[in-house]
Amino acid sequence: MHRVGIDRVTLAGAVIGLCSFGLHFAVLRPNRLSSGDGLFVWNALPSSEAIILVLLWLCALGAGLLYRKNRPFRLAPGLIGNVVLVLVFLFTAGMATNTTDPDLPFLRISIGSGGWIMAFASYILILSSQQKLADRGFLRLFVSLSGLTAIVLLLATGHLSDISVIKEFSARQGRFLSELSQHLIIAGASVGIATIIGTGLGVWAFRSRILERPVFFFVNTVQTLPSLALFGLMIAPLALLSQRYPVLRDLGIQGIGWAPALIALSLYALLPITRNTYTSLRILDPDVIEAGRGMGMNGLQVLWRIEIPLSLPIILSGIRTALVQSIGNTTVAALIGAGGLGVFVFQGLGQAVPDLILLGAIPVIVLSVCTDKLMAILIHQITPKGIALQEEPAS
Amino acid sequence: MIHIRNVTKRYGTSIAVDDISLEIPTGEICCLIGPSGCGKSTLVKLINRMLEPEGGRILIDGKDTRDFQPELLRRHIGYVIQNVGLFPHMTVAENIAVVPQLLSWNREKIEGRTEGLFRLMRMEPNQYRDKYPRELSGGEAQRIGVARALASDPAILLMDEPFGAVDPLNREALQAEFMKIQSDLKKTVVFVTHDLDEAIRLGDRIALMRAGRIVQYDTPEEILAHPKDRFVSDFVGADRALKRLSRFPVSEFMKEPVVVKVTDDVDAFLAKIREEGKTRFVWLLDEQDRLIGPVDSRHVHRPFNREEDVMEANCPAITVRNSATLREVLSRMLGQGVKTIPVIDDDSRLVGEISIGEIEKVTEEAAFEC
């Protein structure tokens, strides 16, 4: 029954993981601003730790080459991936704690390109297991989250605090939290506004043959503008307005700051929401609506019992796209003084401090991924079973 | 009883329904038929006020439909459309329960009703209750569509080309089932179709429409026998005499057959027949009254030889079921080149015979003018 075969995903992860040994695992800098020296695994880590990493990747390679369709083999890549993911951070932190030099009090240890690629490769292993465990809810969840949970626990207990990027965080804890919340508020509010306007535009475009083209011309055009250009475009008219009407200035609406960012991001988020609302109405079967009316439902009952259950999943997946997109674009909004996690990215770029860039970039990635997953779960929950049936063969 | 009085409906400048008056008696099926765009669907939608007329009145059992709120009116009029329009996000049982829920029935009553409707449609409740419309075949979906329309036990059923999207084989099955159900329920049905054969088969009356007007409103037999004008006779076609035959079930026209059982003394029987000289052919039956085949009383071996004396070995080809119509009988006669055909029941027992003479009598009655 259990024929030996090649598992391509695991194999790819293992090959990338092994290749990462050829790049610098960690970077050692005399201080946070200097460029520093890269260290390979065997220079950076004690030999016992290096051997553990090599062995784990060889196991992954073996699991990829000798794949059998049974539970241990489905689980193995995911377990190895999670362990490696945690070890990359734990070993780097250990190295940072143990490397002390009285001559260099500001010594910094960061994860190097090899370390990041190894973490990425371990994620491929986790994905490989996730795919194979699609029918096993608990095991799948365990494989998906155990490594990340362990890292969060290690962070919280201070075990990783000697890694450079965490040191950057510790130095700016208050600022980080305020920029994070600013980021979330701007991204969330822009999608909120876009949801109200976008669903309206979508319904409008669907109802009126004449408006369909101009509405989509508008939202499509907005989407083709580079985000930076759109932010720039907002500055002049808003500056003019706030000069003309001091009330606006008192409210905080100026040429730069959160106001132009919010407007530009809302415009950006319009397309996916408008398009999905329009599509969801378009694909509603008119016979279903006619049957509903013919059976004696009033307008509100048709809306509530038929139109909303059938179109909500599609509209929500538009909002999902808009949210992920907005979280990313809000980073750029820091350039026009809107704040958010982009502040650290651009500070880091300006000061040439890679770890400061990461302090901004990593949370943005985590936020995007988590939002995407949460929305996916929400959409799955509210999609009526009768419709989900028709989508199943695709997934 | 549905009274449609001088009803007119316009779409912009074009008239869809032009001053139509029509009475549909309680318990009858009225088929609306006509070329596309003749206003037949519009007329149906005016009855349950999916559309509002520009002029005229529609009365149901003497009450003006305008006196009711449209939604409340529709909850008491069953409505079936061509593409079924089952709600894809609801199970089959939930679909059927929509109108009872709108009428705020309690749960036991709804469940009992759903159960009953499954049985009426000859569908196993446990097998279908929790399925979704996606999982049904076209025929099954339309059965559920009809069940859903019957859920609140309305006196009136509006059916807008209900079997139009189903394949011919399934359509005939659905029509037969619908007739069976209708013979029990005796709903007042307004049935839109573009299929003349369907109208002839189902309709107690046919209203033939053209350009928003009713050209002829009559029983199918009358429309086929006496088309009012050139349009009607063109519409019903040159083969209307044939089509008309499908209104007549063979069971009403067949005669008592002359039979002999294999357990009888076949020789003596045939000899007697021959002497009388009235009947030349007799039907030979087996012990269970099942038809073996025809026997010619003049050319029989002596002693009787079952292998050679039964004239037609391929008996099923020349027999018809007692559920058939005269049209099928005639077709079978022409196809097999025979003038008399035995009629059997579902258990293959001989119940009668019919010859071409009886069919001619039916067509003569109509006295076609061409």
HADDOCK unambig.tbl for C-alpha pairs under 7 A between the chains (distance, minus, plus):
assign (segid A and resid 287 and name CA) (segid B and resid 83 and name CA) 6.55 0.50 0.50
assign (segid A and resid 287 and name CA) (segid B and resid 85 and name CA) 4.82 0.50 0.50
assign (segid A and resid 288 and name CA) (segid B and resid 85 and name CA) 4.22 0.50 0.50
assign (segid A and resid 288 and name CA) (segid B and resid 86 and name CA) 6.20 0.50 0.50
assign (segid A and resid 288 and name CA) (segid B and resid 87 and name CA) 6.04 0.50 0.50
assign (segid A and resid 291 and name CA) (segid B and resid 85 and name CA) 5.59 0.50 0.50
assign (segid A and resid 294 and name CA) (segid B and resid 50 and name CA) 6.74 0.50 0.50
assign (segid A and resid 294 and name CA) (segid B and resid 74 and name CA) 6.15 0.50 0.50
assign (segid A and resid 294 and name CA) (segid B and resid 79 and name CA) 6.15 0.50 0.50
assign (segid A and resid 295 and name CA) (segid B and resid 74 and name CA) 5.61 0.50 0.50
assign (segid A and resid 295 and name CA) (segid B and resid 75 and name CA) 5.51 0.50 0.50
assign (segid A and resid 295 and name CA) (segid B and resid 79 and name CA) 6.51 0.50 0.50
assign (segid A and resid 295 and name CA) (segid B and resid 99 and name CA) 6.39 0.50 0.50
assign (segid A and resid 296 and name CA) (segid B and resid 71 and name CA) 4.20 0.50 0.50
assign (segid A and resid 296 and name CA) (segid B and resid 72 and name CA) 6.16 0.50 0.50
assign (segid A and resid 296 and name CA) (segid B and resid 74 and name CA) 4.69 0.50 0.50
assign (segid A and resid 296 and name CA) (segid B and resid 75 and name CA) 4.80 0.50 0.50
assign (segid A and resid 297 and name CA) (segid B and resid 71 and name CA) 6.00 0.50 0.50
assign (segid A and resid 298 and name CA) (segid B and resid 71 and name CA) 6.02 0.50 0.50
assign (segid A and resid 384 and name CA) (segid B and resid 89 and name CA) 5.43 0.50 0.50
assign (segid A and resid 385 and name CA) (segid B and resid 89 and name CA) 6.46 0.50 0.50
assign (segid A and resid 386 and name CA) (segid B and resid 88 and name CA) 5.66 0.50 0.50
assign (segid A and resid 386 and name CA) (segid B and resid 89 and name CA) 4.46 0.50 0.50
assign (segid A and resid 386 and name CA) (segid B and resid 90 and name CA) 6.35 0.50 0.50
assign (segid A and resid 386 and name CA) (segid B and resid 132 and name CA) 5.40 0.50 0.50
assign (segid A and resid 387 and name CA) (segid B and resid 88 and name CA) 6.33 0.50 0.50
assign (segid A and resid 387 and name CA) (segid B and resid 89 and name CA) 5.71 0.50 0.50
